[in-house]
Amino acid sequence: MLAALEQEFLNPSSEYTPIPFWFWNDELSEEEIERQMEAFKEKGVDGFVIHPRMGLPRSIPYLSETYFQYVTYAVKCAEAKKMKVVLYDEAMYPSGSCHGMVVKENEAFASQGLKMTEDGQFIQVPTHGTIRGVHYGEDDHEPDVPASTDLLNPEAVACFIKLTHDQYYKHLKHYFGDTIVAMFTDEPNIMGRCADAGLIPWSNGILEEFIKNGGAKEQLRYLFEDKETEIGKKVNAIYKKTIYDRMAASYYKQIANWCEAHHIAMTGHPEKSTDIGYLKYFTIPCQDVVWRFIGPEEDKGIKGEHSTMGKCSADSARHYQKRRNGNECFGCCQTPGEKDHITKEDMKWYLDWLFVRGVNLIYPHAFYYSMRGRRKEERPPEVGMHSGFWEEYKQITDYIKRMSWLLTDVVNQAQIAILCSAEELSWQAARPLFEHQMEFNYLEAEQLSECTVKEGCIRIAAQTYSVVIKDKEYDEKTEEKIEMFKTQGVKVLDLSPKQEIIESGEWIQELKDIYKHDLITESFEPGLRYTHLKKKKAEFILLTNEGEEHIQTKILIPGKRIMEIWDAEFGTIDRLNTEEESYELSLPRRKSLIMVVENLKR
């Protein structure tokens, strides 16, 4: 069994390829499309996202017959080259407006907001929100910028699907479910970009749903003022649930249903890094590493709301039993001091940051069709054939494939669940766990009803948790469920009264007293990350160095011996001959290693 896994690791299939965003941002030709595809293929890149992008000439209007001529040619070539295609559902982003065509079809479909007037009245008004277009003159605040759509209006979203998804299917039906494997929806924004100030998301029928959920018309003022009062917090919680439920039903569920009916995956990501609740609608849930919101500097990998996004998609996939979860990564993540570029070393850091958290599909942002003129300045870095490390790209691709293979069809052995809401993940509670090598997964409060308890452990999907961390108060129903779990022997560590010390980790000893370690370090190593995995009948421990210093320490894996050390970067396997539980770990900056372990024979 292990020998077969070794061969799969050394020679992973094209299923685990990175799937880069391919910016179609200039005059197109069939010859150049095929030339670039061949270059991708030579470097082991076996798929791509066709992404119409700023710089596409007006002679190739979005979704025109001319546009589809090139899309069809690319898909036909992909079929011949055994490459996979992910379609993108917008003419740049955010998704949902079909390049402004939805609003052109019906002005009432424009994004809507609620406004409180000076005399305390409430009126529904257009937000005047926009999206970024694909032709010059269509960017934020420019004359031809496309209007955004009311995504809370099911009829408006149905119009978007008719204009976009149905057109792709009409032209490419033959390839759906085979060469075309998914449709990518990108950070849908309810208000649109550059929306008028002083508004909150709203749409037809929202007031009635707000009242049905427990709100009242006379309480609408609390959505604009006195939000931190007791009643203000209650009213805003009702409002948030109302908007969340409408967005889920109007946008995400409609698109999910369309993709399922047309035999492709729904992939992409919501607007916020912490929007874990919406991910249940995705076949391949994703998130987006962008703007260097995370990075090796200033502890950004474990600090702030964006530091949760890797676990966000991975843990949603675990609990909803999705094989793959992805990340649109590297956008605007230039290395400090570099205007347009990311170094290979920094790119490796981002990949390891994602992998050790469980992400197993990489959507690099981006491979540029053209770098002509100002195109190279549009949301760099370019991480494809125009990058400084293109000649070495086969090694990068092989690394991505090996790690993606390792993290697919696998169960991580996290014993700790951090309870979370549909749109809020606690990075404060997570940080000390990362630094002390205590593996955890985020568990949505909504999913507690799907959990069972056996021998004092919560079980959901393939996961088993012996400890639940709760760091805030939840609604009455959730609190009752938690209390019931406690009576069944589940250990619950309630940090909600300790808000001021959660990030510091002063409570970590309480957790150590009720937690069974599967990795112990001789010294405190805050930059060491790990995940303990079971794949088929084999066990693996993946270690990455997320810090800036070489890690040199002894590690102990209680009750286990290390059989082999795998290096995914260079494709090597070293077999060890030891019955020791301890191992002298030497892990340089920007490096990772995989240990194959088995139970010691006592």
N, C-alpha and C positions, 0 to 999 in steps of 0.2 A: 504493500500500500504506500509506504513512504517513498519507495523508488519511483512510483508513478507520479506522486506529487512533486518530487524533485524535477522530473522531466517537464511537468507542466509549468513549474516555476522558472526553469531555465529557458523554456521556449513557449511563453504564453501565447495564446491565440489572438487573432485580430479583434476578438470580442472586447478586449481590454484596452484598446487603442485610446489615446487622447482624441477628442473630437473638437478641434479648434473652431472658434468663430472665424469665418473667412470673410473679411470685409470686401464686399464688392463696391468699390469706391471710385471707379473711373470708367472711361470707355471700355467696353467689353469686347472680346473676340473669342470665337470658339477655339482658335489655335492657342491663345494665351491661357484660357481656362484649362485646356487639357495639359498644356505644358506645366502649369503650376500643380495640377493634380498629380502628374507623374513625379514631380519633385517631392510632393508630400509622401507619396507611396514609397519612394526610394528611401525615405527616412523613417519608414515604419508607421507613418500616420495613415490610418485606414478609414478615416471618416472625417466629416466636416459639417459645420452649420453654415448654410448659405445666408449671409447677413447683409442685406442691402444697407449701404452706409453713406454718410455724408461724402459727397464727391461724385456720386453716380450722376451722369449727365442727364439733363432734361430730355434728351433724345431717347432715353430709355425710361419712360414713365413707369412708376411702380405698378405692378400687376397688369401692365399692358401686354399685348401679344408679343411685342419686341422683347419685353422683360422675360416672358415665359419661354421665348425661343432659347435664351441663354440658360435659364433654369433647367429646361428639359434636356438641353445638350449636356449640362453638367451631370444631371441624374443618370442619363443614358451612359455617359462615360464611367460614372461610378459603378453602375451595374457591371460593365465590362471589366472593370479593374477590381471587382469584389470589394468595393468601398461602401460605407454606409453614409446616408445623408439624413441630417436633421434639418427640417424646415423651420424658419423663423417667422413669427406671425405678425410682424410690423415693419414699417418703413422708418425706422431706426428704433426709437424707444421713447417712453414706456408703451407697453402693448395696450391694445384695445381700441384703437381709433382708425386703423386702416388708412394711415397717411392723411387723416382728416376727412376721409370720404364718408364716414358714418354721419358726421354732422352736416356735410353737404347734402346727404340724402334726406336728413330731417333735422332742422335746427333745434328742435325740442330735445334731441339726443345729446346736446352739449353737456359737459360736466356741470353739476349743480351744487350749490352750497346754501347754508342757512345763515341769514344775517340778522343781527339784533340792531334795530334802529335806535336813535338817540332817545326817542320817547318810549322805548321798551317794547316795541312791536317786533314781530318775527316774520320775515319774508324769505321765500325761496327765490334765489337769483342764480343766473349763470356765473360760474367762477372765472370765465375767460381763460381757463387753463389751456395749455398747449402740450404738444410733444415735439421732440427733435425730429426734423425731416431728413430726407436723404439728398436733397439738392441744395446747392449753395443758395442762400437767401431764405432758408427754412429753419434756421437754428433759433434758439431762444431770443425773443424780442425782435426778430427780423421780420420783414414785411410779409413773407409767404409762409410763416410758421403754421403748421397744421393744428387745428383745434382738437382738444381732447374730448373723450366720450364720457357720458354718464354711465359709469360701470355698475352703479347700483340699480340701473334700470334694465330689467331682463330683456325688454324689447330692443334697447340700444345694443346690448351685447349680442343678441340674436342677429341684428343687422351686421355687426362686426364679423361674426362667424360666416354669414352669407357672403359678404364681400371678400373675405380673406380665405378662410379655410375651404369653403366650397369651391372657390376658384382654383386653389392648388389641387384639390381632388379632381376637378373637371379636367385639368391639363395633365395630371400625373397619376391618374387612378391605377394604371398598370403597375406602378412601382411601390404603391402603398403596402406596408406590412412586410416588405422584402428589402429593397434598397433603401426606401424611405422608412425610417424606423421610429421617428418621433417628430412632434411639433413643439418648439420652444416658445414659451410665453415669458415675457421679461418685465419684472417689477411693475405690474399695473398700478397706476396712481389714480386714486379716486378723484382728487381735485384737479389733476393735471399739473404740469410744471408751470411756474410763474403765475399761479392763480392769484386773484385779488386778495388783499389782506383782509383780516377780520371775519373770515367765513369758516364754517366747519362743514364737513361732508354731509350731504342731504340729497334726497330725491323724492319722487312721488311716492306717497304711502308710508314714508318713514315715520311720520307723526303717529299714525294709527298703530304701527308696530311698536313704537316707543311706549305708547300708552298700554298696549297689550302686555308688554314686558314689565309693567309696574310703574311706569313714569306717568307724568301728568303734564298737560299743556302749559299750566302756570309754572311748571318747574323748569321750563326751557332756559330761563335766565341763568340757571346754575351751570349751563354749558359754556357760558361766557364770563361769568363772574362768581366770586365766592366758591370757587371749585374745591378749596381745601377745607371747607366746613364739613361737618358730619353729613348733612343732607346733600351738600355739593358732591362729595365723594360717591354717595349712593346713586345720585342721579346720573353722574358721569359713567358709573359702572353699567347702569342700565343702557345708556346711550351707546357705549362701546360695544356691548353685546348686540344691540340692535343693528348697528352698522356692520359688525363682524358677520352676523348671520345673513344679512342681506347680500354682502359681498360674496360670501361663500356660495349662496344659492344662485345669485345672478351671474357671477363671472366664473368662478372656479368650477362649479359643478356642471354648468353648461358646456364649458370647453372640455372637461373630462369626459362627459358623455359623448361629445362629438368624436374625440380621439378614440375612445373605446369602440364606437360604432364603425370607425374607419380603420380599425386594426393597427393603430400606431400608438406609441406611448405618449402621454402628456408629460412634458418635462419643462424645466425652467424654474423660476423662483419668484416669491412674493416681493413686495417693496422693502420690507424691513428684515434685518438680520435675525430678529427674534420671532418672526411670524411662523412658529412651528405648527400652529393649528391648521393653517391653510394647506400644509404639505400633505395632509392625508388624501387630498384630491389628486395628487400627482402620481403617475406611474413611476416616474423617476424624480423624487423630490430633490431640489437643489437649493443652494445659496450662492452668494456672490462676494468673493474677496476683491475689494475695489478701494481705490483712493488711499491705499496704505493705511487703512483704518486699523489693520493689524500689521505687525511687522516685528523683526527681531529687536528693534530698539525700544527703549522705555517700557518694557514689560507689556507691550501692546498685544502680545500673543495670548495673555491671560487676564487682561484688564480692559474693562469697558464692555458695552453691550455687544459690539461686533465680535468680540473674542468667543462668543457662544455659537457662531454660525456653523462651524464645522460639526460640532455635536448636534446642532439643530437638525440638519438634514440627515445625518447618520442615525440619530436616535429615533427620529420619526420613521425612517425606513425599517429599523429594527422592530419597532413595536407594531407597525402596520404590515410587516412581512413583505417588504419590497426588496428585490435582489440588489438593486443599484441605487446609489444616491450620488449627486454630483456637485460640482462647484465651477462656476464661471469665474476663473481666477486670473490674476495679474493685471487687470485693467487699472491704469493710473497708479501702478505700484512700482514706479521707477525707484531705483536705488538712490538714496540720498546723495546729492552731489552730481547726479546724472540727470540731464534735462529730459531725455527721451528714452533712456535705456534702463534695463534691469540686468544685473550681472547674473551669470549662470549660478553663482553661489547663492545669491538671494532667491533665485527661482527655486533652487533646491530646498531652501528653508521653507518656502511657502508650500511646496509639495509635501514635505515631511509633516508640516503643521496640519495639513489636511488628512494625510494618511493615518497618522497615529490617532486621530479622532474618529476614523472609520469611513471617510469619504473614499469611494472606489470608482468614480468616473470623473475625469478631468476635462473641462471645457476651456482650453487656453484662450485668453483674450489678449491679443488676436493675431491672426495671420493676415497681413494687408495684401490685397491684390495689387495695390499701387502705392508707392511712396512719393509720387510726383507732386511737386509744389507743396502746398500747405497740408496735403493729406497726411503726411507723416506726423503732423502736430495734433491730429484729431484723436484724443484719448490714447496716447501711447502708454506703455511700450509695445513695440512690435516684437513678438516672440516667435516668429516663424522664419521664413526663408530670407528675410531681410535683416535678421538679427546677427549679432557678432559671433554667435556660436552655432550657426546653422550647420557647419561642417561636422559638428559633434552631436547633432540632434538625434541621431540613431541611438546613441547611448541614453539620452534623456527619454526618448520614446520607450526604449526597452525597460528603463527603470519604472516609468509610469505603468507599463503593462504588467510587470512583475508584481508591483505593489497592489495594483488594482485587482489582479488575480488573487493575491493573498487575502484581500479584504472582501472578496465576494463568496457567497455561500458559506458563511462563517458566523460563529456566535462568539461575541466577546464575553468574557467571564466577569464582567463588572458585578460586584456584590452590592453596590450602593446606587440608589436612585435619588436624584434631586428632583423634588416635586416642582412642577412649573405650570404656568397658565398658557393659554393659546398664543399669547403674544409677549410673554415676558419670561426670560430665562435668567436665573441668578448667576452672574459671573462672580459675584462676591463670595458665594458659598463654594463655587467651583475652584477658585484660585488656590486655596490651601490644599485642596485635594490633588491638583496637578503637581504642586511643589513637593508634596509628600508621597508621590507615586501611589495614590489610592484611586483606582479606576472607578468611574461612575458613568451613569447615563441619565439624561433628562427624561422624566416621565410626566406626561401631561395629566393634570388633574381630571380632565375629561375622560381619560382612559381607565381610571380607577374602577369603574363599573365593569370593565372587561377583565379585571385581575381576579385571580383566585389565590388562596392562601393554603400552603401545604408545609407542614413542619416548620412553622414560624417564618416562612419566606413568601414574598409576593411573587406570583408567576404571571407573565404575560408574554404571548407569542413564545419565542424560544429562550426568553430571559428569566433569570431568577435573582431576586434581590432580598438580601437578609437585613438591610438597613435602609430606611427612608429618611432623607433630610428634608425638613420643612422649615423654610426661612421667612414665611409670612403667613398671615391669616387668610383663609379661604372662605368661600360661601358656606352656608350652614350644611348643605347636602354633602359637600366634600369633607368638611370637618367631621361629620357623622361617620362617613366611610373610613376615615383615618382612625377614629376611635374604635370602630369595629375591628379593623386590622390589628390594632394594639391588643384587644382582648383575645385575638387569635395567635398572639405570640410574636407579631412583627415588631422589630425594634424601630422606634421612631425617635429621631433626634430633632427636637423642636428648637430651632434657633430664632424664632420670631421675637422672643423678648430680648435678644442680644444683638439687635441691628447694628449698634455702634462698633461691635468687635468682629462681625462676621468675616469681613475681608482679611483681618489680621490673622485669623486662624488660631486665636487663643483658645478656641473650643476644641481644637483638633485632638487633644488627649482623650476627651470624652468619646470621640469616634474610635480612636485606637483601642479603647477598652472593650468595644463591642464588635470589632471588625477583624476578620481573619486575613492577615496579609498574605499575598501570593508573590510579593517582591519586596525585599528589604535591602536598603543600602547602608553601608557601613558609615557613611558621612551624609550630611544634609546636602542634597543635590537639587536645588530648585529648578534647574534647567533641563533635568532629565524627564522625558515623557515615556510612557509605556502603555501597551495594551496587550492583554492576555487573550489569546484566540484559540478556538477549537474549530478545525476544518476537517470534515469527515471524522476520522478517528485519531487525527494527529493534533498535537498541541504546539502552539507557537507563542513566543513573546517578542513583540516588536518594540525596539528601543530607538528613540531619536534624541539627538542633542539639540534642544531648542534655545540654548544659551549661547553666549559669545566666547566661552572658555572651554578648553579641553576637559572632558570629564574623566577622572581617574579615581575609581573607587571599587570596593569589593561589594558584590551583590549576592544576596542569598535568596534562593527560590525554595522555600520550605517543602520538603517531601519530593522534590524533583531533581533529576539530573539533566544536564545539557548534553544532548546527543550530537547536534550539529550547529554550526554557525553559517547562516546564509547571508550573502551580500547581494542585494538586489541591484545595486548600482553597476557592479562589474560582472554579475552573473557567476558567482563562485560559491562553492559549498565546501566547508571544512568539517571533517568528522572528528569528534573528540572521543577520548577513551578515559572516562572518569566516572566515579561514583559519588563525587562531591556535590553538595548542594550549593556551594559557593563558587563564584567566578570573579576573576580579576577583570573588571571592565575598563577598557580604554576606548573612549568614544570621542574622536576629534570633533571640532566645530563643524556644523553642517553635515554630519554623518548620521547614518542609521545602521542598525543590524537586526537580523532576525535570528532568534534562538529556537531550535526545535528541542522540546523538552518531553520527558516521560517520567512517570512515577518511579521512584526508587524502589528496588526490590529489597525489602527488609528481611 
